[in-house]
């Protein structure tokens, strides 16, 4: 699995061939590449996401202000266009949604690691 922004130039110049998108829908930067579900391999949904963090104990008023500014930025047409072009799926989660996503990812990937019997070295 690779983050699209890291491989787009290689796919576009033919050095790599993208076979499927691990997300739930195709991405704007590679519209010809199907999702795994479309390619006949269902139940594969792994997506990277990026967030903004702050030190523990940061006042809620500051968290709320940063969150509001990020939401406004991600909603601008210019930011959406630039993120789309790099293979990102622009979106915004508030701090509570991000915390829930993080917790769900920990459970999901812990299950995968356990099922595959992966050990740290």
C-alpha positions in Angstrom: 0.0 0.0 0.0 1.3 3.4 -0.9 0.0 6.9 -0.3 -1.0 8.2 -3.8 1.0 11.4 -3.5 4.2 9.3 -3.2 3.6 7.2 -6.3 1.5 9.4 -8.7 4.5 10.5 -10.8 5.7 6.9 -11.1 2.2 5.7 -12.2 1.8 8.5 -14.7 5.2 7.9 -16.3 4.7 4.2 -16.5 7.3 3.1 -14.0 4.6 1.7 -11.7 1.2 0.2 -12.5 -1.6 0.9 -10.0 -3.9 -2.1 -9.8 -6.5 -1.0 -7.2 -7.4 1.7 -4.7 -7.8 0.5 -1.1 -10.4 3.1 -0.3 -14.1 2.9 -0.8 -14.1 5.0 -4.0 -11.9 5.9 -6.8 -9.6 8.9 -6.5 -9.6 12.0 -8.7 -5.9 11.7 -9.4 -6.2 8.2 -10.8 -9.8 7.9 -12.0 -9.0 4.9 -14.2 -7.8 2.8 -11.3 -10.6 0.7 -9.7 -11.2 0.1 -6.1 -10.4 -3.4 -4.8 -14.2 -4.1 -4.6 -14.6 -3.0 -8.2 -11.7 -5.3 -9.2 -13.5 -8.3 -7.5 -11.7 -8.3 -4.2 -14.2 -7.1 -1.6 -13.7 -6.2 2.0 -10.4 -4.3 1.5 -10.6 -0.8 2.9 -7.4 0.7 4.2 -7.1 4.4 4.0 -4.4 6.8 5.3 -5.5 10.0 6.9 -3.8 13.0 8.2 -4.6 15.0 11.2 -3.5 18.0 13.3 -2.6 17.3 16.9 -1.8 19.4 20.0 -0.1 18.6 23.3 -2.2 17.1 26.0 -3.7 19.7 28.2 -4.2 22.3 25.4 -7.2 24.4 26.3 -10.4 23.4 24.5 -10.8 26.9 23.2 -7.5 26.6 21.3 -8.4 23.2 20.0 -11.8 24.5 18.8 -10.1 27.5 17.1 -7.6 25.3 15.3 -10.3 22.8 14.3 -12.5 25.6 12.9 -9.6 27.0 10.8 -8.7 23.6 9.5 -12.4 23.0 8.5 -12.5 26.3 6.7 -9.2 25.6 4.9 -10.2 22.1 3.7 -13.5 23.5 2.4 -11.9 26.0 0.1 -12.0 25.1 -3.6 -8.3 25.8 -4.0 -7.3 23.4 -1.2 -9.8 20.7 -2.4 -8.4 21.0 -5.9 -4.8 20.7 -4.8 -5.5 17.8 -2.4 -7.5 16.0 -5.2 -4.6 16.4 -7.6 -2.2 14.7 -5.2 -4.5 11.7 -4.6 -5.9 12.8 -1.3 -9.6 12.7 -0.6 -10.3 16.1 1.1 -12.4 16.0 4.2 -12.7 17.1 7.7 -13.4 15.4 11.0 -13.9 17.3 14.2 -11.7 16.4 17.2 -14.3 13.9 18.5 -14.7 12.2 15.1 -10.9 12.0 14.8 -10.5 10.4 18.2 -13.2 7.8 17.3 -11.4 7.1 14.0 -8.1 6.7 15.8 -9.6 4.2 18.3 -11.3 2.3 15.5 -8.1 2.1 13.5 -6.2 0.8 16.6 -8.8 -2.0 17.0 -8.8 -2.8 13.3 -5.1 -3.0 12.9 -4.5 -4.8 16.2 -6.9 -7.5 14.9 -5.0 -7.8 11.6 -1.7 -8.0 13.4 -3.0 -10.7 15.7 -4.6 -12.7 12.9 -1.3 -12.6 10.9 0.7 -13.5 14.0 3.0 -10.5 13.5 5.6 -10.0 16.2 7.7 -7.0 16.9 11.4 -7.5 16.8 
